[in-house]
Amino acid sequence: MSLPDYEGWACFVAVADSGSFTAAAASLGMSKASVSKAVTRLETTLGIALLHRSSRTVTVSTAGAGLLGEAQAMVAAATAATEAARGDRVDLAGPIRLAAPMSFGIKVLGAPLAAFLAMHPAVEIEVMLSDARHDLIAEGIDLSLRIASMEDSSLLARTIAPVAASVIASPAYLEQRGTPRHPLDLGSHRLIGYGHRERTMPLHFHRDGEEATVIATGPLFTNNGDIMIPLLIADGGIAVLPDFIAEEALASGALVRILTDWSIPQAYLHLLSPPSRLRPARVRALSDHLVETLKRSCIGRDSPDSAG
């Protein structure tokens, strides 16, 4: 049994990720001709075309796309093994790709990342803020923060902390329309929808063994909570939002909590990473740093449950 062509696979991944042999060669510290020769050698060994080449473009073939995820995982594992072996003997350095939800990233991540970079100035962090779900392996993402109830997944997950959320509205809206005393009262209100789910997915409430289910009925449904704050302040309706999004408006009194004697399903902040447990030392260090520093940030600093 012959050994895998690790150089060929690494060159293929670099070309697929960058979209050109020139960029791949620069990232690998090789000549363009050497990268091309390595990919051609791998294709000959496999008996398939991994890349389609033209005078202007390079694209991944159907066969190559089917193998790209495994190839990326192979290269990442080899890189992590090398860096892990020397990690205790060198300063942390190199790139890290971090994905995070848009609002959470803007409101919470800045200070923790600044502190980490101050401790490890040779590390370079690329932060991708989006409310979409990322394919960590296909996109070459080292770490991803996600606020959700985690379904079964092949990804490695570290649960950081619960994320406090509240039912909120403006005082003026409640004065005009009345303050709901029971979740079912929300049926007569403008309930603004928020979340990574279908609009018709219900909201569940619990209190002392009692349950209530409500479906959002209102003029807006969005996967980003920041857009909802001005609407709520302008007396636009009622919403369920994480406290880290609404904390400034709650602190100022522009918005207030209602139905505080009812609980809603608990979401958690998770830190996800690709399935290989062997990761570069810099990625392990950032993972530990984020878990430690984000615990307090995501609980909800002015939440009634955050005292102590």
C-alpha positions in Angstrom: 0.0 0.0 0.0 1.5 3.3 -1.1 1.4 6.4 1.1 -1.0 9.2 0.4 0.3 12.0 -1.7 0.1 14.6 1.0 1.8 17.3 -1.0 -0.6 16.8 -3.9 -3.6 17.0 -1.6 -2.2 20.1 0.1 -1.7 21.8 -3.3 -5.2 20.8 -4.5 -6.7 22.3 -1.3 -4.7 25.5 -1.7 -5.8 25.9 -5.3 -9.4 25.1 -4.6 -9.5 27.6 -1.6 -7.7 30.4 -3.5 -9.1 29.9 -7.0 -5.7 30.1 -8.7 -2.4 28.3 -8.9 -0.5 31.6 -8.5 -2.3 32.4 -5.2 -1.9 28.8 -4.0 1.8 28.9 -4.7 2.2 32.1 -2.8 0.4 30.7 0.2 2.4 27.5 0.2 5.8 29.1 -0.4 6.2 27.0 -3.6 6.6 27.9 -7.3 3.5 27.9 -9.5 5.0 25.1 -11.6 5.6 22.9 -8.5 2.0 23.3 -7.4 0.7 22.5 -10.9 3.0 19.4 -11.1 1.8 18.2 -7.7 -1.9 18.5 -8.5 -1.3 16.8 -11.9 0.6 14.0 -10.2 -2.3 13.5 -7.8 -4.9 13.5 -10.5 -2.9 10.9 -12.5 -2.7 8.7 -9.4 -6.4 9.0 -8.7 -7.4 8.7 -12.4 -9.8 11.7 -12.1 -9.7 15.5 -12.8 -9.8 17.4 -9.6 -9.7 20.8 -11.2 -10.9 22.3 -14.5 -8.2 24.7 -16.0 -8.6 27.3 -18.6 -6.5 30.2 -19.7 -8.4 32.5 -17.3 -9.9 30.4 -14.5 -9.5 27.4 -12.3 -12.6 25.7 -11.0 -13.1 22.6 -8.9 -14.5 19.6 -10.8 -17.5 17.7 -9.7 -15.2 14.8 -8.5 -12.9 17.4 -6.8 -15.9 19.0 -5.0 -16.8 15.6 -3.7 -13.3 15.1 -2.2 -12.6 18.6 -1.1 -14.0 18.4 2.4 -12.0 15.2 3.2 -8.9 16.8 1.6 -9.3 20.0 3.7 -9.7 17.9 6.9 -6.6 15.9 6.0 -4.5 19.0 5.4 -5.9 20.7 8.6 -5.1 17.6 10.7 -1.5 17.4 9.3 -1.0 21.2 9.9 -2.5 20.9 13.4 -0.2 17.9 14.2 2.9 19.8 13.2 1.9 22.9 15.1 0.9 20.9 18.2 4.3 19.2 18.2 6.1 22.5 18.3 3.4 24.6 20.1 5.0 24.5 23.5 8.3 25.7 22.1 7.3 28.7 20.0 5.2 31.8 20.5 1.6 31.5 19.2 1.4 32.8 15.6 -0.6 32.4 12.5 -4.1 32.8 11.2 -7.4 31.9 12.9 -10.8 32.0 11.2 -13.6 32.8 13.6 -17.3 32.9 12.7 -20.0 34.5 15.0 -23.5 35.8 14.9 -23.8 39.4 13.7 -25.3 41.1 16.7 -23.3 39.1 19.2 -20.1 39.8 17.4 -20.6 43.5 17.2 -21.8 44.0 20.8 -19.7 41.4 22.7 -16.6 40.1 20.8 -14.5 43.2 20.5 -13.0 43.4 24.0 -12.2 39.6 24.3 -10.5 39.6 20.9 -8.6 42.7 21.7 -7.3 41.2 24.9 -6.3 38.0 23.2 -4.4 39.8 20.4 -2.6 41.9 23.0 -1.4 38.7 24.6 -0.5 37.1 21.3 0.5 39.8 18.8 1.7 37.3 16.1 -1.8 35.8 15.8 -4.0 37.0 13.0 -7.8 36.6 13.5 -10.3 36.8 10.6 -13.7 37.4 12.0 -16.8 36.5 9.9 -20.0 38.0 11.3 -23.2 36.5 9.8 -26.4 35.1 11.1 -26.2 32.2 8.6 -25.0 28.7 9.5 -21.5 28.1 8.3 -20.0 24.8 7.0 -16.8 24.9 9.1 -15.0 22.3 7.2 -15.9 23.5 3.7 -15.1 27.2 4.6 -12.0 26.5 6.5 -13.3 27.9 9.8 -11.4 27.1 12.9 -14.0 28.2 15.5 -17.6 29.3 15.4 -19.8 30.8 18.0 -23.4 29.8 17.8 -26.5 30.6 19.9 -28.9 27.8 19.7 -30.2 24.6 21.1 -27.7 22.2 19.6 -28.9 19.4 17.5 -26.9 16.3 16.9 -23.7 17.3 15.1 -20.3 15.9 14.1 -18.8 19.2 15.2 -17.0 19.5 18.5 -19.0 21.8 20.8 -18.2 23.6 24.1 -21.1 25.0 25.9 -20.1 28.4 27.3 -23.2 29.7 29.1 -27.0 30.2 28.8 -28.1 33.3 26.9 -30.7 35.3 28.8 -33.7 36.5 26.8 -36.8 38.5 27.7 -40.2 39.5 26.3 -40.0 43.2 25.8 -42.0 46.2 24.6 -42.0 50.0 25.0 -43.9 51.6 27.9 -45.9 53.7 25.5 -47.0 50.6 23.5 -48.1 48.8 26.7 -50.0 51.9 27.8 -51.8 52.1 24.5 -52.5 48.4 24.0 -52.4 47.0 27.5 -49.8 44.9 29.3 -50.1 41.1 28.6 -50.5 39.1 31.9 -50.5 35.7 30.2 -48.7 34.5 27.0 -52.0 33.8 25.3 -52.7 37.6 25.6 -50.0 38.1 23.0 -52.5 36.8 20.4 -54.1 40.3 20.4 -50.8 42.1 20.1 -48.3 42.9 17.4 -45.7 40.2 18.1 -42.5 40.7 16.1 -40.8 37.5 15.2 -37.1 36.8 15.7 -34.9 33.8 15.2 -33.3 31.2 12.9 -36.5 29.4 12.2 -39.6 29.4 10.1 -42.0 32.3 10.8 -44.8 30.0 11.8 -42.7 28.2 14.5 -44.4 28.7 17.8 -43.1 30.3 21.0 -43.3 28.1 24.1 -43.8 29.5 27.6 -43.7 27.7 30.9 -44.7 28.5 34.5 -45.1 26.2 37.5 -46.2 23.2 35.3 -48.4 25.4 33.1 -47.6 25.7 29.4 -48.6 28.1 26.7 -47.8 28.3 23.0 -48.0 31.4 20.8 -47.3 31.9 17.1 -45.9 35.3 16.2 -48.4 37.5 14.3 -46.9 40.8 13.3 -45.5 42.9 10.4 -41.9 41.8 10.7 -39.9 38.6 11.1 -36.1 38.7 11.0 -33.0 36.7 11.9 -31.2 39.8 13.2 -32.4 41.4 16.4 -30.7 44.8 16.1 -33.2 45.9 13.4 -36.0 45.2 15.8 -34.9 47.6 18.6 -35.8 50.9 16.8 -39.2 49.4 15.8 -39.9 48.3 19.4 -38.9 51.7 20.8 -41.2 53.4 18.2 -44.1 51.4 19.8 -44.1 48.9 17.0 -45.0 45.8 19.1 -43.7 43.1 21.4 -40.7 40.8 20.9 -38.6 38.1 22.5 -35.0 39.1 22.3 -31.7 38.1 23.9 -30.7 40.6 26.6 -27.3 41.3 25.0 -29.2 42.9 22.1 -31.7 44.8 24.2 -29.6 45.7 27.2 -29.1 49.3 26.4 -32.7 50.0 25.6 -33.7 48.1 28.8 -31.2 50.0 30.9 -32.5 53.4 29.6 -36.1 52.4 30.1 -36.9 52.8 26.4 -38.0 49.1 26.6 -39.3 47.1 29.6 -39.7 43.4 30.3 -43.1 41.8 30.6 -44.3 38.3 31.5 -41.3 38.0 33.8 -43.0 35.2 35.8 -42.9 33.0 32.7 -39.9 31.2 31.3 -39.1 30.5 27.6 -36.9 27.7 26.2 -33.3 28.3 27.1 -30.7 29.0 24.4 -27.0 28.5 25.0 -23.9 30.0 23.5 -21.7 27.3 22.0 -18.2 27.3 20.6 -17.9 24.9 17.7 -14.9 23.5 15.9 -14.3 20.9 13.2 -14.4 17.2 14.3 -10.6 16.7 14.6 -9.5 17.0 18.2 -6.0 17.9 17.1 -5.9 21.7 16.6 -3.1 24.3 16.4 -2.0 25.7 19.7 -3.2 29.2 18.7 -6.7 27.8 18.0 -6.8 26.0 21.4 -5.7 29.1 23.1 -8.3 31.3 21.5 -11.0 28.6 22.3 -10.0 28.6 26.0 -9.9 32.4 26.1 -13.4 32.8 24.6 -15.0 30.2 26.9 -13.5 32.0 29.9 -14.3 35.6 28.9 -17.7 35.2 27.3 -19.4 33.4 30.2 -20.4 36.7 31.9 -21.1 38.6 28.7 -23.8 36.3 27.4 -25.8 35.8 30.6 -27.3 39.3 30.5 -25.8 41.8 32.8 -28.9 43.6 33.7 -31.1 40.5 33.8 -32.9 39.7 37.0 -31.3 36.3 36.9 -27.7 37.6 36.5 -27.2 38.9 40.1 -24.3 37.2 41.9 
